[in-house]
């Protein structure tokens, strides 16, 4: 029989029906402690510190949730909330970076020195607070901040990427799927006509179209590959075919849950969609790199 992770008492399959213990208060108290840890950690990160004399609620929450991983998850969620708010302006400036570093230094003092063979305190904190991808987001936001100042990321271009004169490689992403929006025309209605024999072995066909032309669009998958961005082009090196778009033809970018759509000023090919196999934050990073690329 399962036990409550908070009070360590048995959890009956039938609940309180046959005299089982009611764990409603256990779950309610746990939710309260998790909410406190999340909000408190976020506020401390935003202030760029961690108070060595933390409020009693902090120790109580850690103690109450000690039989689970929920304390670590709640603190990681609070840290991630702060990171999202800091990166909301699409960059991580020097002041924000200093706040993160100071918080990590202060927070590390609450943990005992590791024993021989155990991970360092810094590694432990990085693993614990990074379960939601916060440190990856911090790195991406910092890269966007530096890109805005003209500092290029230290990344090698993919093999097979050909650059024009005065063209600079900026960044690339693997495992990206590309689809092209094609605009086509078909006729709605019917056609009439007849065949007329003029002479032996010579017949002509007269046709009259009474249909109307109707434009329609469809997405065509062009495969998976590497998406690269330069200061002049957006280049897709695919397993089926390549796609190369000039920034002068790009009118806007629309984010999606798993990538983004590049809108083009072309009548027969008005958009290209890129789907990324990684997280939505990687799509956020990629779309912002593309927006900043022409000014590099």
C-alpha positions as CSV (number, residue, x, y, z in Angstrom):
1,X,0.0,0.0,0.0
2,X,1.3,3.4,-0.9
3,X,2.2,6.0,1.8
4,X,1.7,9.7,1.8
5,X,5.0,11.3,1.0
6,X,4.3,14.1,3.5
7,X,3.0,12.4,6.6
8,X,4.3,8.9,5.8
9,X,0.9,7.3,6.7
10,X,-0.9,4.8,4.5
11,X,-3.1,5.9,1.6
12,X,-6.1,3.7,1.4
13,X,-7.4,2.6,-2.0
14,X,-10.9,3.4,-0.9
15,X,-9.9,6.8,0.7
16,X,-11.8,7.5,3.9
17,X,-14.7,5.2,3.0
18,X,-13.6,2.4,5.4
19,X,-11.8,4.4,8.0
20,X,-8.8,5.4,5.8
21,X,-6.8,8.5,6.6
22,X,-7.8,11.8,5.0
23,X,-4.8,13.3,3.3
24,X,-6.5,16.4,2.0
25,X,-4.7,18.6,4.5
26,X,-1.4,17.0,3.6
27,X,-1.8,17.9,-0.1
28,X,-3.1,21.4,0.8
29,X,0.0,22.1,3.0
30,X,2.3,20.7,0.3
31,X,0.7,23.0,-2.3
32,X,1.2,26.0,0.0
33,X,4.9,25.2,0.7
34,X,5.6,24.6,-3.0
35,X,4.0,27.9,-3.9
36,X,6.0,29.8,-1.3
37,X,9.3,28.2,-2.5
38,X,8.6,29.1,-6.1
39,X,7.6,32.8,-5.3
40,X,10.4,33.3,-2.8
41,X,13.1,32.0,-5.1
42,X,11.9,34.1,-8.0
43,X,11.9,37.3,-5.9
44,X,15.5,36.6,-4.6
45,X,16.8,36.0,-8.1
46,X,15.2,39.2,-9.4
47,X,16.9,41.0,-6.5
48,X,20.3,39.4,-7.3
49,X,20.9,37.8,-3.9
50,X,19.8,35.1,-1.5
51,X,19.3,36.1,2.0
52,X,21.4,33.9,4.3
53,X,18.8,34.4,7.0
54,X,15.9,33.1,5.0
55,X,12.4,33.3,6.5
56,X,11.2,30.4,8.7
57,X,8.8,29.4,5.9
58,X,11.7,28.5,3.7
59,X,13.1,26.0,6.2
60,X,9.6,24.7,7.0
61,X,8.9,24.1,3.3
62,X,12.1,22.3,2.8
63,X,11.5,20.1,5.8
64,X,7.9,19.3,4.9
65,X,8.8,18.4,1.3
66,X,12.0,16.6,2.2
67,X,10.7,13.1,1.3
68,X,10.1,14.2,-2.3
69,X,11.8,16.1,-5.1
70,X,9.1,18.7,-5.0
71,X,11.2,21.3,-3.1
72,X,13.9,21.2,-5.8
73,X,11.3,21.3,-8.5
74,X,9.5,24.3,-6.9
75,X,12.8,26.2,-6.5
76,X,13.8,25.4,-10.1
77,X,10.4,26.7,-11.3
78,X,10.9,29.9,-9.4
79,X,14.3,30.3,-10.8
80,X,12.9,29.7,-14.3
81,X,10.1,32.3,-13.7
82,X,12.8,34.9,-12.9
83,X,14.8,33.9,-16.0
84,X,11.8,34.3,-18.2
85,X,11.0,37.7,-16.8
86,X,14.6,38.8,-17.2
87,X,14.7,37.6,-20.8
88,X,11.3,39.1,-21.7
89,X,13.1,42.0,-23.5
90,X,14.9,39.4,-25.7
91,X,18.3,39.9,-24.1
92,X,20.3,39.5,-20.9
93,X,22.3,42.6,-20.1
94,X,25.3,43.0,-17.9
95,X,23.3,44.0,-14.8
96,X,20.9,41.0,-15.2
97,X,23.8,38.6,-15.6
98,X,25.5,40.0,-12.5
99,X,22.3,39.4,-10.5
100,X,22.2,35.7,-11.6
101,X,25.8,35.2,-10.7
102,X,25.4,36.9,-7.3
103,X,22.3,34.8,-6.5
104,X,24.1,31.6,-7.4
105,X,27.0,32.5,-5.1
106,X,24.7,33.4,-2.2
107,X,22.4,30.4,-2.7
108,X,25.4,28.0,-2.7
109,X,26.3,29.0,0.8
110,X,23.1,27.2,2.1
111,X,24.5,23.8,1.1
112,X,27.1,21.8,2.9
113,X,30.5,21.2,1.3
114,X,30.4,18.1,-0.9
115,X,32.1,14.9,0.2
116,X,34.9,13.4,-1.9
117,X,33.5,12.0,-5.1
118,X,30.3,14.0,-4.9
119,X,29.5,16.8,-7.4
120,X,30.6,20.3,-6.5
121,X,28.0,22.6,-5.0
122,X,28.0,24.6,-8.3
123,X,27.3,21.5,-10.3
124,X,24.6,20.4,-7.9
125,X,22.9,23.8,-8.2
126,X,23.2,23.9,-11.9
127,X,21.6,20.5,-12.3
128,X,18.8,21.3,-9.8
129,X,17.9,24.8,-11.0
130,X,18.3,23.9,-14.7
131,X,15.7,21.1,-15.0
132,X,13.4,23.5,-17.0
133,X,16.2,24.6,-19.4
134,X,16.8,27.9,-17.6
135,X,20.6,28.0,-18.2
136,X,20.1,27.3,-21.9
137,X,17.7,30.3,-22.1
138,X,20.2,32.5,-20.2
139,X,22.9,31.6,-22.7
140,X,20.6,32.3,-25.6
141,X,19.5,35.6,-24.2
142,X,23.1,36.6,-23.5
143,X,24.0,35.7,-27.1
144,X,21.2,37.9,-28.4
145,X,22.5,40.8,-26.2
146,X,26.0,40.4,-27.7
147,X,24.6,40.0,-31.2
148,X,22.9,43.4,-30.8
149,X,26.3,44.9,-30.0
150,X,27.8,43.2,-33.1
151,X,29.5,40.3,-31.3
152,X,29.0,37.1,-33.3
153,X,28.5,33.7,-31.6
154,X,31.5,31.4,-31.7
155,X,29.9,28.7,-33.9
156,X,31.3,27.1,-37.0
157,X,29.2,27.1,-40.2
158,X,27.9,23.8,-41.4
159,X,29.7,22.0,-44.2
160,X,28.2,22.7,-47.6
161,X,27.2,26.3,-46.7
162,X,28.4,28.6,-49.5
163,X,28.6,32.3,-48.7
164,X,28.6,35.2,-51.1
165,X,31.1,38.1,-51.0
166,X,30.7,40.3,-47.9
167,X,28.3,37.6,-46.4
168,X,28.8,36.6,-42.8
169,X,27.7,33.4,-41.1
170,X,25.9,34.0,-37.8
171,X,24.3,30.8,-36.5
172,X,22.7,27.4,-37.5
173,X,20.3,24.8,-36.1
174,X,20.2,21.1,-36.8
175,X,17.1,18.8,-37.3
176,X,14.8,21.5,-38.7
177,X,11.9,20.7,-41.0
178,X,11.0,23.0,-43.8
179,X,7.7,23.5,-45.6
180,X,6.9,25.9,-48.5
181,X,3.5,27.5,-49.0
182,X,2.7,27.4,-52.7
183,X,-0.1,29.3,-54.3
184,X,-1.8,27.6,-57.2
185,X,-4.8,28.1,-59.5
186,X,-7.6,25.7,-60.5
187,X,-10.8,26.2,-62.4
188,X,-14.2,25.7,-60.8
189,X,-17.0,25.0,-63.1
190,X,-17.2,23.0,-66.4
191,X,-16.2,23.1,-70.0
192,X,-18.1,22.3,-73.1
193,X,-17.3,21.8,-76.7
194,X,-17.2,19.2,-79.5
195,X,-15.1,17.5,-82.1
196,X,-15.3,18.3,-85.8
197,X,-14.0,16.1,-88.6
198,X,-12.6,18.2,-91.4
199,X,-11.0,15.4,-93.5
200,X,-9.8,11.9,-93.2
201,X,-7.4,11.6,-90.2
202,X,-7.9,15.3,-89.4
203,X,-10.2,16.3,-86.5
204,X,-10.3,19.5,-84.5
205,X,-11.5,19.9,-81.0
206,X,-13.4,23.1,-80.0
207,X,-13.6,23.8,-76.2
208,X,-15.4,26.4,-74.3
209,X,-14.4,27.0,-70.6
210,X,-17.2,28.2,-68.4
211,X,-15.3,27.8,-65.1
212,X,-13.8,30.5,-62.9
213,X,-10.2,30.5,-61.8
214,X,-9.8,29.9,-58.1
215,X,-6.5,30.5,-56.2
216,X,-5.6,28.0,-53.4
217,X,-2.6,27.4,-51.3
218,X,-0.9,24.3,-49.9
219,X,2.1,23.5,-47.7
220,X,4.7,21.3,-49.4
221,X,7.2,19.5,-47.2
222,X,10.7,19.8,-48.5
223,X,12.5,17.7,-45.9
224,X,14.6,17.9,-42.9
225,X,18.0,19.6,-42.6
226,X,20.1,22.5,-41.2
227,X,18.8,26.0,-41.0
228,X,21.5,28.7,-41.2
229,X,21.3,32.4,-41.0
230,X,23.7,35.0,-42.4
231,X,23.6,38.7,-42.5
232,X,22.0,38.5,-46.0
233,X,20.1,35.1,-46.3
234,X,18.1,32.5,-44.5
235,X,19.5,29.2,-45.9
236,X,18.0,25.7,-45.4
237,X,20.3,22.8,-46.4
238,X,17.8,19.9,-46.7
239,X,18.0,16.2,-47.4
240,X,15.6,16.7,-50.3
241,X,16.3,20.2,-51.6
242,X,17.8,23.5,-50.4
243,X,15.9,26.7,-49.7
244,X,17.5,30.1,-49.8
245,X,15.6,33.3,-49.0
246,X,17.0,36.9,-49.1
247,X,16.2,39.1,-46.2
248,X,14.9,41.7,-48.6
249,X,12.1,39.3,-49.5
250,X,11.1,38.7,-45.9
251,X,8.2,40.8,-44.7
252,X,7.6,39.4,-41.2
253,X,8.0,36.3,-38.9
254,X,5.0,34.6,-37.1
255,X,5.9,32.3,-34.2
256,X,4.3,28.9,-33.8
257,X,4.3,26.4,-31.0
258,X,7.2,24.5,-32.5
259,X,8.9,27.0,-34.8
260,X,8.0,30.0,-36.9
261,X,6.7,31.1,-40.3
262,X,8.6,33.4,-42.5
263,X,6.3,35.6,-44.6
264,X,7.7,36.5,-48.0
265,X,6.8,39.2,-50.5
266,X,6.4,36.7,-53.3
267,X,3.1,36.0,-55.0
268,X,3.5,32.3,-55.8
269,X,5.5,31.4,-52.6
270,X,4.3,33.7,-49.9
271,X,5.7,31.8,-46.9
272,X,8.1,29.2,-45.6
273,X,7.6,27.3,-42.4
274,X,10.4,26.0,-40.2
275,X,9.6,23.4,-37.5
276,X,12.2,22.8,-34.8
277,X,12.6,19.4,-33.0
278,X,13.7,21.1,-29.8
279,X,11.9,23.3,-27.3
280,X,9.7,26.4,-28.0
281,X,12.5,28.5,-26.4
282,X,14.8,27.4,-29.2
283,X,12.3,28.6,-31.7
284,X,12.1,31.9,-29.8
285,X,15.9,32.2,-29.9
286,X,16.1,31.3,-33.6
287,X,13.4,33.8,-34.6
288,X,15.1,36.6,-32.7
289,X,18.5,35.8,-34.2
290,X,16.9,36.0,-37.7
291,X,15.3,39.4,-36.8
292,X,18.6,40.8,-35.7
293,X,20.7,39.2,-38.5
294,X,20.3,41.9,-41.2
295,X,21.7,44.6,-39.0
296,X,24.9,42.6,-38.1
